[in-house]
Amino acid sequence: MAGKLTPEREAELHAAVLDLLREVGYEALTMDAVAARTKSSKATLYRQWGSKPELVARALRCTQPVSLAEIDTGTLRGDFAVMVQHSDDDQMAKDTALIRGLAHAVHESPELHKALKDLLVDPEITGLQTILRRAVDRGEIAPDRPALDFVPHLLIGAFIALPLIEERSVDRAFLSDFIDAVVFPALGV
C-alpha cells in the first residue's frame, strides 16, 4: 500500500489500535499485532506513523470529536456548552479507561509521553487557551484572574479524580456540572 492512506482506512487502523490497547495494554501492543489485525504490513504502519508511540497517540487523537480551537460561539459559556455537547459519554468512558491504562506506560516510555503530549495534550491545551483568551478579550474574564493558567489542570484533574473517587467515568452531565461549579467560579464567570 503505497502513498497516503484514505481517511476511512486510517480510521480503521486507529480503531484497531485502540481495540488492541484495550485488550492487551500498551506494553503488549506490537506493530505485528496491529498489522495482523488490520491486514496491513508493518512497513505501511511505520511509513505512516513512524513508531508505536506515535501510532497510539494519533489513534487517541482521532477520537476527539472537535478541535477546541474551532469552537467560537461568542461567549465563554457557549463555547464550553459546545465542548460538552460534542463530547460523547461512551467515548469519554473508553478514553478514560485507555488513558488510565497508559498512565504507567507514559512513565516507562519517554517516547510515548512525548507523542501523547505533542499530538494529544498540547493541541487540546492550545485550543482551550484560545477559548479562554477570546473570553478575556471580550471582557468575560479578568486578564489577571489567577485561575486562567490552571483551567487545563482542573479539567484533566476531573477526568482522573472521578474514576478514583466514585469509580465511574466522566460523562456530559458530570462535565457540565463540574464546569458550572468549579471552572466558571474559579474564572469569576
N, C-alpha and C positions, 0 to 999 in steps of 0.2 A: 504494500500500500504506500505509494509514493506521494509526496506532497502533503498538503493540508487536509485534515480530516473534515468531513461535513459536520455541521453543528449537531445533527442527530447522532452521528457516530461518536462524537466527542461526549455527548450527554450519556450515551450508552456506556462508554468506558468509565466515565465518572461514577455512574450508578453502580457499576460492578465493583469499582474500588471501594466505595462506601459500604456496599454489602459485605465485601470481604473483610473490611475493617471491623464491622460489627461482629462478624463470625469468628475471626481469629486474632484480632488486635493488631496494632501497628508492628510490633516486633516480629510476628509470624507472617505478616503480609510480605509476599515476594512478587517481583515482576513476573516470574514464571507463572505464579498462580493467576495474576491479572491477565496475562497473555492467554492462558488456557481458558479462563472464564469467558473472555471476550473474543476468543478465536482470532487473535491477532498475534503478531510477532513481538518479541522483546525489543527488537530493533525499532519497530514502529513506536513503541512506548518510550524508549529512550530518546528517539529522534524528536518526538512531540513534547516530552516533558523533562527530559534530561536526567531525572533522578526520582527515586521513590518519594523523598520528602516533597518535592515539587508537585508530583502527581497527586499525592494525598492532599496537599494544600489547595491545589486547583480544583480537585473534586469537591472539597468542602466549600470552596468559594462559589461553585456553581449552584449550591443550594440556597444562596442568598436571593430573596425574591426581588429586591430592587436595590440599586445603589443609593445610599443615603444622600449623597451629594446632589442627586437628581430631584429630591423631594423639595419643593418650594411652593407652599400654599399661600404664603404671605403673612403667616403668623406661626409663632413657635408651637402653640397648642395644635394648630392644624398640621404642622409638619410632623409632630410626634404622633398625632392621631393616624396619619397616613402610614407612618412607620409601623405602628401597631397593627393597623388594618392589613398591611401587606404581609404581616407575619402569619405563619401557618402553625397551628398548635401541634400537629403531628410532626412537622419538620423540625420545630423547636425541640420537641422531645427527643427525636432522633439525633439532632445536632448536639444537644446537651449530653446525651449518652456517649456520643463519639468523642466530644471534647474531654469529657471525664476520663475516657479510656486513653486519650492521647496525652493526658497531663503527665503521666510518668514518662512516657516516651520523649516528651519535649525536654525533660531534664537529662535524659540519657543521650539525646541526639541533638547537638547544636545545629546540624543541617535542617532537621525538622523544625526546630524552634525558629530559625531564620526564615524558612519557607512559609510557615504559618504567619509569622509577623509581617513579612513582606507582602504576601498575597491575600491574606485574610484580615488580620488585625489592623494593620496600618491604613488600608483603604477605608475600612469602616470608621476608624477614629478620625481620619481626614474628612470623611463625609459628615460625621457628627459635628466636627468643629466648624464646618461650613454652615450647617444649620444654625449653630449657636452664634457664629459671627454675624449672620444675617439678622438674627434676633437682637443682637447688640446694636447693629447699625439702625434697626427700626426703633430702637429705644425700649424694647420689651425687657431687656436685661441690662442692668448697670454694668458698664465695661470693667469696673473694678470688683465685681462680685467674686469672692474667693472660690466659690463652688464651680465656676466655669472650667477650671483646669481639672476638675475631678468627676465630671459627668461620665466619661468613659469608665472610670473606676467604679462608679455607682452602678452603672448598668451591667458591667461584666460581673461585679460582685453579686448582683441579684441572681444571675444565671448560675453562679457557683454555690451561693448560700442556700437557695431554696431547696435544691435536692438534698443537701446535707441536713438542713433543719427540719424540713417537712416531708422528706422522701418522696418528692414529686417534681416534675419538670415544670419549667416556666411555660405559661400559656398566655394568650392575649389578655384574658381577664386580669391575671396577676400583673402582667407587664403594665397594663393601663393603670391599675390601682397603684402600683409602685411609682410610676411616673408622677401621678397626681399627688401622692402622699409624701414622696421623698425628693424627686428630682425638681419638680416645679417649686416647692417651698425653698429648697436649697438655692435655687436661682432667683428667688424673690418674685416669682411669677404667680 
